[in-house]
Every structure is written in C-alpha cells, then in structure tokens.
Amino acid sequence: MYEGIRLICKLVGYHGTTKENAESIYNNQKFNISVGNELFLGNGIYLYDSCINALYYNIGKYIKMYNKLPKFIELNNSYSILKLDVECEDNQILDLNTYESKYSYIYAMKKIDEIFKDNEEYNDLKFKDGYILNFLIKYRDRHNMLKGCKIIKNIYNKDIVNKNEIKTKKYIQSRIAYEVKQTYYCIINDNCIKRINFINNNKKNYDDIEKLYDIIRRD
C-alpha cells in the first residue's frame, strides 16, 4: 500500500547538559557524539522525549556533584536543556519496545555473546547493551535489524528511589510510586537533526519534581 511513499516522522527531543556545553552546541548547531560501550544504546546523541525527564537528568547530575537538591536558580546557573527538532523516515527508527525488535535483538545478543565469551572487556561490563549495539551498528550492512537506521528508541523504568531503600520499612512496596518511564532516543546519524534551541522557562517542571522529592523523602 505504501510502496514508493516516504513516510516522514517528526520528533521533538530534549537534551540536558551543562550550561557551557549547551551554549557550544547551540552556537555550532552540532553535537559531539557520546562514545562508550557502557552507554544504554551505544554511541550516539542522547535525547529524551520529555522536557521534564531532561530536567530530572540535570537535577541528578547536580545532586551527584553537590550532594543536595538544587534550588531552581542554582540549577539554571549550572545546567541547561536543549530542544531538538528531528526528522527522518519512519522506517529509519528502530523501536526496541516491539515484540519483533525484541526477538531480533535477543537473537543477535546470543550470537554476539558467543563471539565475545572470552573477551575480558565484554565480560566485565555490568550491562552489555552498548557493546552489542555498537557491534551491530559497525556491521549494520550485514544485519537487517539496523540497516538504514538513524535513531534507536527505547523506554526504561527510572528509579526515583533506590531499590535497596524500597526494601526497608520506610517505603510501601509499589510498582507505581517509585519509578517513572523515560523514553530515550539515541541518534546515530545526526543529519536528521534539523534545529537546536534552548528551553528557557522550566519552572513548572522543576516545581513538580521538587514536590515529588519532598513527598518521597518526607519522614
């Protein structure tokens, strides 16, 4: 039915980073690609589908650096969020949350696990997804799963509270309360990025996160 028709998919993604990095990216309209076998989805440019998740990422980075929840002005002085307009054909997005892609990924994963079973670097990784996807991208001409792919998409459950903390009496056992779903896009071909802009006013999202932190941490 759609033979010969290009179906264009338009996405909006959000990237949290330091203010210095954000200014450099905006001025150049260009990202440096994140590289490493420990990355969730392999080498690429990482985006969230939601501005509040990019803000949550920045808050986490601030807490890790200063060991405290920042005030809004403190966070804005150190970190920024970029909004990206992205376009590609719909068949150039690999969605790892479909049954078909899960089957293909697990099949490839088992093959790669056998190839690298004696590889020390591979075996020392806590999670091997980045290594596996980098391998598949490198040899994508041989693997139908990633042929022509420009964007990899996956959804993760992000812990608001550490699972070890949840096991204590302080928190009610819940599948709903202490996790948020975060959709990641990993762009592996940056020619699909059409525009990069700053997100300037994020106070409402910050207030929502602050209230969530407050009610969870309250004795």
PyMOL CGO cylinders between C-alpha atoms (Angstrom):
from pymol import cmd
from pymol.cgo import CYLINDER

trace = [
    CYLINDER, 0.00, 0.00, 0.00, 2.81, 2.42, 0.89, 0.3, 1, 1, 1, 1, 1, 1,
    CYLINDER, 2.81, 2.42, 0.89, 5.32, 1.23, -1.72, 0.3, 1, 1, 1, 1, 1, 1,
    CYLINDER, 5.32, 1.23, -1.72, 7.27, 4.19, -3.09, 0.3, 1, 1, 1, 1, 1, 1,
    CYLINDER, 7.27, 4.19, -3.09, 5.86, 6.59, -0.45, 0.3, 1, 1, 1, 1, 1, 1,
    CYLINDER, 5.86, 6.59, -0.45, 8.24, 8.15, 2.07, 0.3, 1, 1, 1, 1, 1, 1,
    CYLINDER, 8.24, 8.15, 2.07, 6.54, 8.48, 5.47, 0.3, 1, 1, 1, 1, 1, 1,
    CYLINDER, 6.54, 8.48, 5.47, 8.31, 11.29, 7.31, 0.3, 1, 1, 1, 1, 1, 1,
    CYLINDER, 8.31, 11.29, 7.31, 8.43, 11.12, 11.11, 0.3, 1, 1, 1, 1, 1, 1,
    CYLINDER, 8.43, 11.12, 11.11, 8.94, 14.38, 13.02, 0.3, 1, 1, 1, 1, 1, 1,
    CYLINDER, 8.94, 14.38, 13.02, 10.21, 14.12, 16.59, 0.3, 1, 1, 1, 1, 1, 1,
    CYLINDER, 10.21, 14.12, 16.59, 10.97, 16.61, 19.33, 0.3, 1, 1, 1, 1, 1, 1,
    CYLINDER, 10.97, 16.61, 19.33, 13.72, 15.58, 21.75, 0.3, 1, 1, 1, 1, 1, 1,
    CYLINDER, 13.72, 15.58, 21.75, 15.32, 17.17, 24.80, 0.3, 1, 1, 1, 1, 1, 1,
    CYLINDER, 15.32, 17.17, 24.80, 18.94, 17.05, 25.92, 0.3, 1, 1, 1, 1, 1, 1,
    CYLINDER, 18.94, 17.05, 25.92, 20.14, 18.05, 29.40, 0.3, 1, 1, 1, 1, 1, 1,
    CYLINDER, 20.14, 18.05, 29.40, 23.74, 19.15, 29.85, 0.3, 1, 1, 1, 1, 1, 1,
    CYLINDER, 23.74, 19.15, 29.85, 25.95, 21.79, 31.47, 0.3, 1, 1, 1, 1, 1, 1,
    CYLINDER, 25.95, 21.79, 31.47, 25.31, 25.41, 30.54, 0.3, 1, 1, 1, 1, 1, 1,
    CYLINDER, 25.31, 25.41, 30.54, 28.75, 25.61, 28.89, 0.3, 1, 1, 1, 1, 1, 1,
    CYLINDER, 28.75, 25.61, 28.89, 28.13, 22.52, 26.74, 0.3, 1, 1, 1, 1, 1, 1,
    CYLINDER, 28.13, 22.52, 26.74, 24.63, 23.70, 25.81, 0.3, 1, 1, 1, 1, 1, 1,
    CYLINDER, 24.63, 23.70, 25.81, 25.91, 27.09, 24.61, 0.3, 1, 1, 1, 1, 1, 1,
    CYLINDER, 25.91, 27.09, 24.61, 28.60, 25.43, 22.49, 0.3, 1, 1, 1, 1, 1, 1,
    CYLINDER, 28.60, 25.43, 22.49, 26.09, 23.00, 20.95, 0.3, 1, 1, 1, 1, 1, 1,
    CYLINDER, 26.09, 23.00, 20.95, 23.61, 25.78, 20.22, 0.3, 1, 1, 1, 1, 1, 1,
    CYLINDER, 23.61, 25.78, 20.22, 26.18, 28.15, 18.71, 0.3, 1, 1, 1, 1, 1, 1,
    CYLINDER, 26.18, 28.15, 18.71, 27.59, 25.42, 16.46, 0.3, 1, 1, 1, 1, 1, 1,
    CYLINDER, 27.59, 25.42, 16.46, 24.25, 23.64, 15.89, 0.3, 1, 1, 1, 1, 1, 1,
    CYLINDER, 24.25, 23.64, 15.89, 26.31, 20.49, 16.33, 0.3, 1, 1, 1, 1, 1, 1,
    CYLINDER, 26.31, 20.49, 16.33, 26.72, 17.76, 18.96, 0.3, 1, 1, 1, 1, 1, 1,
    CYLINDER, 26.72, 17.76, 18.96, 29.78, 15.78, 19.95, 0.3, 1, 1, 1, 1, 1, 1,
    CYLINDER, 29.78, 15.78, 19.95, 28.69, 12.14, 19.86, 0.3, 1, 1, 1, 1, 1, 1,
    CYLINDER, 28.69, 12.14, 19.86, 28.74, 10.26, 23.18, 0.3, 1, 1, 1, 1, 1, 1,
    CYLINDER, 28.74, 10.26, 23.18, 31.03, 7.25, 22.83, 0.3, 1, 1, 1, 1, 1, 1,
    CYLINDER, 31.03, 7.25, 22.83, 31.38, 4.15, 25.01, 0.3, 1, 1, 1, 1, 1, 1,
    CYLINDER, 31.38, 4.15, 25.01, 30.38, 0.53, 25.39, 0.3, 1, 1, 1, 1, 1, 1,
    CYLINDER, 30.38, 0.53, 25.39, 28.73, 1.35, 28.76, 0.3, 1, 1, 1, 1, 1, 1,
    CYLINDER, 28.73, 1.35, 28.76, 26.10, 3.62, 27.16, 0.3, 1, 1, 1, 1, 1, 1,
    CYLINDER, 26.10, 3.62, 27.16, 22.48, 2.42, 27.20, 0.3, 1, 1, 1, 1, 1, 1,
    CYLINDER, 22.48, 2.42, 27.20, 22.04, 2.40, 23.42, 0.3, 1, 1, 1, 1, 1, 1,
    CYLINDER, 22.04, 2.40, 23.42, 25.61, 2.56, 22.16, 0.3, 1, 1, 1, 1, 1, 1,
    CYLINDER, 25.61, 2.56, 22.16, 27.40, 5.50, 20.57, 0.3, 1, 1, 1, 1, 1, 1,
    CYLINDER, 27.40, 5.50, 20.57, 25.24, 8.46, 19.60, 0.3, 1, 1, 1, 1, 1, 1,
    CYLINDER, 25.24, 8.46, 19.60, 23.43, 11.64, 20.64, 0.3, 1, 1, 1, 1, 1, 1,
    CYLINDER, 23.43, 11.64, 20.64, 21.02, 11.02, 23.52, 0.3, 1, 1, 1, 1, 1, 1,
    CYLINDER, 21.02, 11.02, 23.52, 17.63, 12.68, 23.83, 0.3, 1, 1, 1, 1, 1, 1,
    CYLINDER, 17.63, 12.68, 23.83, 14.54, 12.32, 25.99, 0.3, 1, 1, 1, 1, 1, 1,
    CYLINDER, 14.54, 12.32, 25.99, 11.07, 12.62, 24.53, 0.3, 1, 1, 1, 1, 1, 1,
    CYLINDER, 11.07, 12.62, 24.53, 10.06, 14.76, 27.51, 0.3, 1, 1, 1, 1, 1, 1,
    CYLINDER, 10.06, 14.76, 27.51, 11.48, 18.06, 28.77, 0.3, 1, 1, 1, 1, 1, 1,
    CYLINDER, 11.48, 18.06, 28.77, 10.84, 17.13, 32.40, 0.3, 1, 1, 1, 1, 1, 1,
    CYLINDER, 10.84, 17.13, 32.40, 12.98, 13.99, 32.04, 0.3, 1, 1, 1, 1, 1, 1,
    CYLINDER, 12.98, 13.99, 32.04, 15.87, 16.08, 30.71, 0.3, 1, 1, 1, 1, 1, 1,
    CYLINDER, 15.87, 16.08, 30.71, 15.38, 18.37, 33.71, 0.3, 1, 1, 1, 1, 1, 1,
    CYLINDER, 15.38, 18.37, 33.71, 15.34, 15.35, 36.04, 0.3, 1, 1, 1, 1, 1, 1,
    CYLINDER, 15.34, 15.35, 36.04, 18.64, 14.27, 34.46, 0.3, 1, 1, 1, 1, 1, 1,
    CYLINDER, 18.64, 14.27, 34.46, 20.18, 17.70, 35.17, 0.3, 1, 1, 1, 1, 1, 1,
    CYLINDER, 20.18, 17.70, 35.17, 18.95, 17.61, 38.77, 0.3, 1, 1, 1, 1, 1, 1,
    CYLINDER, 18.95, 17.61, 38.77, 20.52, 14.17, 39.20, 0.3, 1, 1, 1, 1, 1, 1,
    CYLINDER, 20.52, 14.17, 39.20, 23.84, 15.48, 37.88, 0.3, 1, 1, 1, 1, 1, 1,
    CYLINDER, 23.84, 15.48, 37.88, 23.65, 18.43, 40.29, 0.3, 1, 1, 1, 1, 1, 1,
    CYLINDER, 23.65, 18.43, 40.29, 22.87, 16.19, 43.26, 0.3, 1, 1, 1, 1, 1, 1,
    CYLINDER, 22.87, 16.19, 43.26, 25.77, 13.90, 42.37, 0.3, 1, 1, 1, 1, 1, 1,
    CYLINDER, 25.77, 13.90, 42.37, 28.10, 16.91, 42.22, 0.3, 1, 1, 1, 1, 1, 1,
    CYLINDER, 28.10, 16.91, 42.22, 26.90, 18.83, 45.30, 0.3, 1, 1, 1, 1, 1, 1,
    CYLINDER, 26.90, 18.83, 45.30, 25.03, 16.18, 47.33, 0.3, 1, 1, 1, 1, 1, 1,
    CYLINDER, 25.03, 16.18, 47.33, 21.88, 18.30, 47.65, 0.3, 1, 1, 1, 1, 1, 1,
    CYLINDER, 21.88, 18.30, 47.65, 18.71, 19.12, 45.74, 0.3, 1, 1, 1, 1, 1, 1,
    CYLINDER, 18.71, 19.12, 45.74, 19.33, 22.43, 43.95, 0.3, 1, 1, 1, 1, 1, 1,
    CYLINDER, 19.33, 22.43, 43.95, 17.17, 25.49, 44.07, 0.3, 1, 1, 1, 1, 1, 1,
    CYLINDER, 17.17, 25.49, 44.07, 15.79, 26.42, 40.66, 0.3, 1, 1, 1, 1, 1, 1,
    CYLINDER, 15.79, 26.42, 40.66, 18.17, 29.35, 40.25, 0.3, 1, 1, 1, 1, 1, 1,
    CYLINDER, 18.17, 29.35, 40.25, 21.15, 27.20, 41.27, 0.3, 1, 1, 1, 1, 1, 1,
    CYLINDER, 21.15, 27.20, 41.27, 20.27, 24.58, 38.69, 0.3, 1, 1, 1, 1, 1, 1,
    CYLINDER, 20.27, 24.58, 38.69, 19.81, 27.20, 35.95, 0.3, 1, 1, 1, 1, 1, 1,
    CYLINDER, 19.81, 27.20, 35.95, 23.20, 28.72, 36.73, 0.3, 1, 1, 1, 1, 1, 1,
    CYLINDER, 23.20, 28.72, 36.73, 24.91, 25.38, 36.04, 0.3, 1, 1, 1, 1, 1, 1,
    CYLINDER, 24.91, 25.38, 36.04, 22.74, 23.38, 33.62, 0.3, 1, 1, 1, 1, 1, 1,
    CYLINDER, 22.74, 23.38, 33.62, 20.58, 23.91, 30.54, 0.3, 1, 1, 1, 1, 1, 1,
    CYLINDER, 20.58, 23.91, 30.54, 18.16, 21.98, 28.34, 0.3, 1, 1, 1, 1, 1, 1,
    CYLINDER, 18.16, 21.98, 28.34, 18.21, 21.94, 24.56, 0.3, 1, 1, 1, 1, 1, 1,
    CYLINDER, 18.21, 21.94, 24.56, 15.19, 21.21, 22.37, 0.3, 1, 1, 1, 1, 1, 1,
    CYLINDER, 15.19, 21.21, 22.37, 15.88, 19.39, 19.10, 0.3, 1, 1, 1, 1, 1, 1,
    CYLINDER, 15.88, 19.39, 19.10, 13.61, 19.11, 16.06, 0.3, 1, 1, 1, 1, 1, 1,
    CYLINDER, 13.61, 19.11, 16.06, 14.34, 15.82, 14.34, 0.3, 1, 1, 1, 1, 1, 1,
    CYLINDER, 14.34, 15.82, 14.34, 13.09, 14.40, 11.04, 0.3, 1, 1, 1, 1, 1, 1,
    CYLINDER, 13.09, 14.40, 11.04, 13.61, 11.06, 9.35, 0.3, 1, 1, 1, 1, 1, 1,
    CYLINDER, 13.61, 11.06, 9.35, 11.66, 8.39, 7.54, 0.3, 1, 1, 1, 1, 1, 1,
    CYLINDER, 11.66, 8.39, 7.54, 9.60, 6.25, 9.90, 0.3, 1, 1, 1, 1, 1, 1,
    CYLINDER, 9.60, 6.25, 9.90, 11.45, 3.07, 8.87, 0.3, 1, 1, 1, 1, 1, 1,
    CYLINDER, 11.45, 3.07, 8.87, 14.75, 4.69, 9.98, 0.3, 1, 1, 1, 1, 1, 1,
    CYLINDER, 14.75, 4.69, 9.98, 13.73, 4.49, 13.66, 0.3, 1, 1, 1, 1, 1, 1,
    CYLINDER, 13.73, 4.49, 13.66, 14.46, 1.23, 15.46, 0.3, 1, 1, 1, 1, 1, 1,
    CYLINDER, 14.46, 1.23, 15.46, 11.96, 0.89, 18.32, 0.3, 1, 1, 1, 1, 1, 1,
    CYLINDER, 11.96, 0.89, 18.32, 13.35, -1.69, 20.74, 0.3, 1, 1, 1, 1, 1, 1,
    CYLINDER, 13.35, -1.69, 20.74, 10.00, -1.98, 22.54, 0.3, 1, 1, 1, 1, 1, 1,
    CYLINDER, 10.00, -1.98, 22.54, 8.22, -4.02, 19.89, 0.3, 1, 1, 1, 1, 1, 1,
    CYLINDER, 8.22, -4.02, 19.89, 7.95, -7.80, 20.02, 0.3, 1, 1, 1, 1, 1, 1,
    CYLINDER, 7.95, -7.80, 20.02, 9.60, -8.08, 16.59, 0.3, 1, 1, 1, 1, 1, 1,
    CYLINDER, 9.60, -8.08, 16.59, 12.62, -5.98, 17.59, 0.3, 1, 1, 1, 1, 1, 1,
    CYLINDER, 12.62, -5.98, 17.59, 12.94, -7.80, 20.93, 0.3, 1, 1, 1, 1, 1, 1,
    CYLINDER, 12.94, -7.80, 20.93, 13.17, -11.10, 19.06, 0.3, 1, 1, 1, 1, 1, 1,
    CYLINDER, 13.17, -11.10, 19.06, 15.77, -9.72, 16.62, 0.3, 1, 1, 1, 1, 1, 1,
    CYLINDER, 15.77, -9.72, 16.62, 17.79, -8.13, 19.42, 0.3, 1, 1, 1, 1, 1, 1,
    CYLINDER, 17.79, -8.13, 19.42, 17.83, -11.24, 21.62, 0.3, 1, 1, 1, 1, 1, 1,
    CYLINDER, 17.83, -11.24, 21.62, 18.80, -13.39, 18.63, 0.3, 1, 1, 1, 1, 1, 1,
    CYLINDER, 18.80, -13.39, 18.63, 21.72, -11.02, 17.83, 0.3, 1, 1, 1, 1, 1, 1,
    CYLINDER, 21.72, -11.02, 17.83, 22.63, -10.74, 21.52, 0.3, 1, 1, 1, 1, 1, 1,
    CYLINDER, 22.63, -10.74, 21.52, 23.03, -14.50, 21.89, 0.3, 1, 1, 1, 1, 1, 1,
    CYLINDER, 23.03, -14.50, 21.89, 25.20, -14.68, 18.77, 0.3, 1, 1, 1, 1, 1, 1,
    CYLINDER, 25.20, -14.68, 18.77, 27.43, -11.81, 19.95, 0.3, 1, 1, 1, 1, 1, 1,
    CYLINDER, 27.43, -11.81, 19.95, 27.64, -13.25, 23.46, 0.3, 1, 1, 1, 1, 1, 1,
    CYLINDER, 27.64, -13.25, 23.46, 29.05, -16.44, 21.95, 0.3, 1, 1, 1, 1, 1, 1,
    CYLINDER, 29.05, -16.44, 21.95, 31.57, -14.48, 19.83, 0.3, 1, 1, 1, 1, 1, 1,
    CYLINDER, 31.57, -14.48, 19.83, 32.87, -12.48, 22.81, 0.3, 1, 1, 1, 1, 1, 1,
    CYLINDER, 32.87, -12.48, 22.81, 32.57, -15.12, 25.54, 0.3, 1, 1, 1, 1, 1, 1,
    CYLINDER, 32.57, -15.12, 25.54, 36.35, -14.97, 26.15, 0.3, 1, 1, 1, 1, 1, 1,
    CYLINDER, 36.35, -14.97, 26.15, 36.65, -11.19, 25.79, 0.3, 1, 1, 1, 1, 1, 1,
    CYLINDER, 36.65, -11.19, 25.79, 37.59, -9.63, 29.16, 0.3, 1, 1, 1, 1, 1, 1,
    CYLINDER, 37.59, -9.63, 29.16, 36.31, -6.14, 28.36, 0.3, 1, 1, 1, 1, 1, 1,
    CYLINDER, 36.31, -6.14, 28.36, 32.93, -7.56, 27.27, 0.3, 1, 1, 1, 1, 1, 1,
    CYLINDER, 32.93, -7.56, 27.27, 32.59, -9.84, 30.29, 0.3, 1, 1, 1, 1, 1, 1,
    CYLINDER, 32.59, -9.84, 30.29, 33.45, -7.06, 32.76, 0.3, 1, 1, 1, 1, 1, 1,
    CYLINDER, 33.45, -7.06, 32.76, 30.55, -4.86, 31.63, 0.3, 1, 1, 1, 1, 1, 1,
    CYLINDER, 30.55, -4.86, 31.63, 27.60, -4.68, 34.03, 0.3, 1, 1, 1, 1, 1, 1,
    CYLINDER, 27.60, -4.68, 34.03, 25.22, -4.24, 31.07, 0.3, 1, 1, 1, 1, 1, 1,
    CYLINDER, 25.22, -4.24, 31.07, 26.28, -5.30, 27.61, 0.3, 1, 1, 1, 1, 1, 1,
    CYLINDER, 26.28, -5.30, 27.61, 23.68, -3.44, 25.51, 0.3, 1, 1, 1, 1, 1, 1,
    CYLINDER, 23.68, -3.44, 25.51, 26.01, -0.61, 24.49, 0.3, 1, 1, 1, 1, 1, 1,
    CYLINDER, 26.01, -0.61, 24.49, 28.68, -3.06, 23.36, 0.3, 1, 1, 1, 1, 1, 1,
    CYLINDER, 28.68, -3.06, 23.36, 26.15, -5.15, 21.45, 0.3, 1, 1, 1, 1, 1, 1,
    CYLINDER, 26.15, -5.15, 21.45, 24.56, -2.17, 19.70, 0.3, 1, 1, 1, 1, 1, 1,
    CYLINDER, 24.56, -2.17, 19.70, 27.94, -0.68, 18.81, 0.3, 1, 1, 1, 1, 1, 1,
    CYLINDER, 27.94, -0.68, 18.81, 28.87, -4.03, 17.25, 0.3, 1, 1, 1, 1, 1, 1,
    CYLINDER, 28.87, -4.03, 17.25, 25.59, -4.17, 15.30, 0.3, 1, 1, 1, 1, 1, 1,
    CYLINDER, 25.59, -4.17, 15.30, 25.99, -0.58, 14.10, 0.3, 1, 1, 1, 1, 1, 1,
    CYLINDER, 25.99, -0.58, 14.10, 29.57, -1.22, 12.98, 0.3, 1, 1, 1, 1, 1, 1,
    CYLINDER, 29.57, -1.22, 12.98, 28.43, -4.19, 10.91, 0.3, 1, 1, 1, 1, 1, 1,
    CYLINDER, 28.43, -4.19, 10.91, 24.92, -2.96, 10.08, 0.3, 1, 1, 1, 1, 1, 1,
    CYLINDER, 24.92, -2.96, 10.08, 25.31, -3.73, 6.40, 0.3, 1, 1, 1, 1, 1, 1,
    CYLINDER, 25.31, -3.73, 6.40, 25.28, -7.39, 7.44, 0.3, 1, 1, 1, 1, 1, 1,
    CYLINDER, 25.28, -7.39, 7.44, 22.41, -7.09, 9.93, 0.3, 1, 1, 1, 1, 1, 1,
    CYLINDER, 22.41, -7.09, 9.93, 18.90, -6.25, 8.73, 0.3, 1, 1, 1, 1, 1, 1,
    CYLINDER, 18.90, -6.25, 8.73, 17.99, -5.02, 12.20, 0.3, 1, 1, 1, 1, 1, 1,
    CYLINDER, 17.99, -5.02, 12.20, 19.97, -1.77, 11.85, 0.3, 1, 1, 1, 1, 1, 1,
    CYLINDER, 19.97, -1.77, 11.85, 20.15, -1.28, 8.09, 0.3, 1, 1, 1, 1, 1, 1,
    CYLINDER, 20.15, -1.28, 8.09, 19.31, 2.32, 7.26, 0.3, 1, 1, 1, 1, 1, 1,
    CYLINDER, 19.31, 2.32, 7.26, 18.70, 3.12, 10.95, 0.3, 1, 1, 1, 1, 1, 1,
    CYLINDER, 18.70, 3.12, 10.95, 19.24, 6.71, 12.08, 0.3, 1, 1, 1, 1, 1, 1,
    CYLINDER, 19.24, 6.71, 12.08, 17.59, 6.63, 15.50, 0.3, 1, 1, 1, 1, 1, 1,
    CYLINDER, 17.59, 6.63, 15.50, 17.34, 3.94, 18.19, 0.3, 1, 1, 1, 1, 1, 1,
    CYLINDER, 17.34, 3.94, 18.19, 14.44, 4.24, 20.65, 0.3, 1, 1, 1, 1, 1, 1,
    CYLINDER, 14.44, 4.24, 20.65, 13.88, 2.50, 23.96, 0.3, 1, 1, 1, 1, 1, 1,
    CYLINDER, 13.88, 2.50, 23.96, 11.83, 3.00, 27.14, 0.3, 1, 1, 1, 1, 1, 1,
    CYLINDER, 11.83, 3.00, 27.14, 13.40, 2.48, 30.57, 0.3, 1, 1, 1, 1, 1, 1,
    CYLINDER, 13.40, 2.48, 30.57, 11.96, 2.43, 34.08, 0.3, 1, 1, 1, 1, 1, 1,
    CYLINDER, 11.96, 2.43, 34.08, 13.86, 5.09, 36.01, 0.3, 1, 1, 1, 1, 1, 1,
    CYLINDER, 13.86, 5.09, 36.01, 14.10, 4.53, 39.76, 0.3, 1, 1, 1, 1, 1, 1,
    CYLINDER, 14.10, 4.53, 39.76, 13.15, 7.56, 41.85, 0.3, 1, 1, 1, 1, 1, 1,
    CYLINDER, 13.15, 7.56, 41.85, 14.15, 5.62, 44.96, 0.3, 1, 1, 1, 1, 1, 1,
    CYLINDER, 14.15, 5.62, 44.96, 16.94, 3.06, 45.08, 0.3, 1, 1, 1, 1, 1, 1,
    CYLINDER, 16.94, 3.06, 45.08, 15.55, -0.49, 45.15, 0.3, 1, 1, 1, 1, 1, 1,
    CYLINDER, 15.55, -0.49, 45.15, 17.52, -1.25, 48.31, 0.3, 1, 1, 1, 1, 1, 1,
    CYLINDER, 17.52, -1.25, 48.31, 15.76, 1.65, 50.01, 0.3, 1, 1, 1, 1, 1, 1,
    CYLINDER, 15.76, 1.65, 50.01, 12.36, 0.40, 48.87, 0.3, 1, 1, 1, 1, 1, 1,
    CYLINDER, 12.36, 0.40, 48.87, 13.00, -2.88, 50.70, 0.3, 1, 1, 1, 1, 1, 1,
    CYLINDER, 13.00, -2.88, 50.70, 13.17, -1.02, 54.01, 0.3, 1, 1, 1, 1, 1, 1,
    CYLINDER, 13.17, -1.02, 54.01, 10.06, -0.20, 56.06, 0.3, 1, 1, 1, 1, 1, 1,
    CYLINDER, 10.06, -0.20, 56.06, 10.28, 3.46, 55.09, 0.3, 1, 1, 1, 1, 1, 1,
    CYLINDER, 10.28, 3.46, 55.09, 8.67, 2.83, 51.69, 0.3, 1, 1, 1, 1, 1, 1,
    CYLINDER, 8.67, 2.83, 51.69, 5.49, 1.00, 50.73, 0.3, 1, 1, 1, 1, 1, 1,
    CYLINDER, 5.49, 1.00, 50.73, 6.06, -1.86, 48.27, 0.3, 1, 1, 1, 1, 1, 1,
    CYLINDER, 6.06, -1.86, 48.27, 4.75, -0.41, 45.00, 0.3, 1, 1, 1, 1, 1, 1,
    CYLINDER, 4.75, -0.41, 45.00, 5.16, -0.93, 41.27, 0.3, 1, 1, 1, 1, 1, 1,
    CYLINDER, 5.16, -0.93, 41.27, 3.78, 2.51, 40.53, 0.3, 1, 1, 1, 1, 1, 1,
    CYLINDER, 3.78, 2.51, 40.53, 5.01, 5.03, 43.07, 0.3, 1, 1, 1, 1, 1, 1,
    CYLINDER, 5.01, 5.03, 43.07, 8.80, 4.98, 42.78, 0.3, 1, 1, 1, 1, 1, 1,
    CYLINDER, 8.80, 4.98, 42.78, 9.51, 4.64, 39.07, 0.3, 1, 1, 1, 1, 1, 1,
    CYLINDER, 9.51, 4.64, 39.07, 8.97, 6.85, 36.03, 0.3, 1, 1, 1, 1, 1, 1,
    CYLINDER, 8.97, 6.85, 36.03, 9.12, 5.69, 32.42, 0.3, 1, 1, 1, 1, 1, 1,
    CYLINDER, 9.12, 5.69, 32.42, 11.67, 7.54, 30.33, 0.3, 1, 1, 1, 1, 1, 1,
    CYLINDER, 11.67, 7.54, 30.33, 11.85, 7.28, 26.55, 0.3, 1, 1, 1, 1, 1, 1,
    CYLINDER, 11.85, 7.28, 26.55, 15.35, 7.59, 25.16, 0.3, 1, 1, 1, 1, 1, 1,
    CYLINDER, 15.35, 7.59, 25.16, 16.31, 8.39, 21.60, 0.3, 1, 1, 1, 1, 1, 1,
    CYLINDER, 16.31, 8.39, 21.60, 19.88, 7.66, 20.51, 0.3, 1, 1, 1, 1, 1, 1,
    CYLINDER, 19.88, 7.66, 20.51, 20.63, 9.44, 17.24, 0.3, 1, 1, 1, 1, 1, 1,
    CYLINDER, 20.63, 9.44, 17.24, 23.29, 7.58, 15.28, 0.3, 1, 1, 1, 1, 1, 1,
    CYLINDER, 23.29, 7.58, 15.28, 23.07, 9.75, 12.16, 0.3, 1, 1, 1, 1, 1, 1,
    CYLINDER, 23.07, 9.75, 12.16, 22.98, 13.46, 13.00, 0.3, 1, 1, 1, 1, 1, 1,
    CYLINDER, 22.98, 13.46, 13.00, 21.76, 14.62, 9.59, 0.3, 1, 1, 1, 1, 1, 1,
    CYLINDER, 21.76, 14.62, 9.59, 18.24, 14.03, 10.90, 0.3, 1, 1, 1, 1, 1, 1,
    CYLINDER, 18.24, 14.03, 10.90, 18.67, 16.92, 13.39, 0.3, 1, 1, 1, 1, 1, 1,
    CYLINDER, 18.67, 16.92, 13.39, 17.05, 19.96, 11.79, 0.3, 1, 1, 1, 1, 1, 1,
    CYLINDER, 17.05, 19.96, 11.79, 17.09, 22.56, 14.55, 0.3, 1, 1, 1, 1, 1, 1,
    CYLINDER, 17.09, 22.56, 14.55, 18.53, 23.07, 18.06, 0.3, 1, 1, 1, 1, 1, 1,
    CYLINDER, 18.53, 23.07, 18.06, 17.10, 25.64, 20.52, 0.3, 1, 1, 1, 1, 1, 1,
    CYLINDER, 17.10, 25.64, 20.52, 17.20, 26.42, 24.23, 0.3, 1, 1, 1, 1, 1, 1,
    CYLINDER, 17.20, 26.42, 24.23, 14.36, 25.71, 26.66, 0.3, 1, 1, 1, 1, 1, 1,
    CYLINDER, 14.36, 25.71, 26.66, 14.20, 28.93, 28.64, 0.3, 1, 1, 1, 1, 1, 1,
    CYLINDER, 14.20, 28.93, 28.64, 11.44, 28.60, 31.25, 0.3, 1, 1, 1, 1, 1, 1,
    CYLINDER, 11.44, 28.60, 31.25, 11.16, 25.28, 33.04, 0.3, 1, 1, 1, 1, 1, 1,
    CYLINDER, 11.16, 25.28, 33.04, 9.93, 26.39, 36.46, 0.3, 1, 1, 1, 1, 1, 1,
    CYLINDER, 9.93, 26.39, 36.46, 6.66, 24.39, 36.39, 0.3, 1, 1, 1, 1, 1, 1,
    CYLINDER, 6.66, 24.39, 36.39, 8.52, 21.13, 35.66, 0.3, 1, 1, 1, 1, 1, 1,
    CYLINDER, 8.52, 21.13, 35.66, 11.06, 21.93, 38.37, 0.3, 1, 1, 1, 1, 1, 1,
    CYLINDER, 11.06, 21.93, 38.37, 8.26, 22.53, 40.92, 0.3, 1, 1, 1, 1, 1, 1,
    CYLINDER, 8.26, 22.53, 40.92, 6.68, 19.15, 40.05, 0.3, 1, 1, 1, 1, 1, 1,
    CYLINDER, 6.68, 19.15, 40.05, 9.99, 17.33, 40.62, 0.3, 1, 1, 1, 1, 1, 1,
    CYLINDER, 9.99, 17.33, 40.62, 10.65, 19.22, 43.86, 0.3, 1, 1, 1, 1, 1, 1,
    CYLINDER, 10.65, 19.22, 43.86, 7.20, 18.24, 45.21, 0.3, 1, 1, 1, 1, 1, 1,
    CYLINDER, 7.20, 18.24, 45.21, 7.83, 14.61, 44.24, 0.3, 1, 1, 1, 1, 1, 1,
    CYLINDER, 7.83, 14.61, 44.24, 11.20, 14.59, 46.01, 0.3, 1, 1, 1, 1, 1, 1,
    CYLINDER, 11.20, 14.59, 46.01, 9.62, 16.21, 49.06, 0.3, 1, 1, 1, 1, 1, 1,
    CYLINDER, 9.62, 16.21, 49.06, 6.76, 13.72, 49.48, 0.3, 1, 1, 1, 1, 1, 1,
    CYLINDER, 6.76, 13.72, 49.48, 9.01, 10.69, 48.90, 0.3, 1, 1, 1, 1, 1, 1,
    CYLINDER, 9.01, 10.69, 48.90, 11.76, 11.79, 51.29, 0.3, 1, 1, 1, 1, 1, 1,
    CYLINDER, 11.76, 11.79, 51.29, 9.40, 13.05, 53.98, 0.3, 1, 1, 1, 1, 1, 1,
    CYLINDER, 9.40, 13.05, 53.98, 9.53, 11.05, 57.23, 0.3, 1, 1, 1, 1, 1, 1,
]
cmd.load_cgo(trace, "trace")
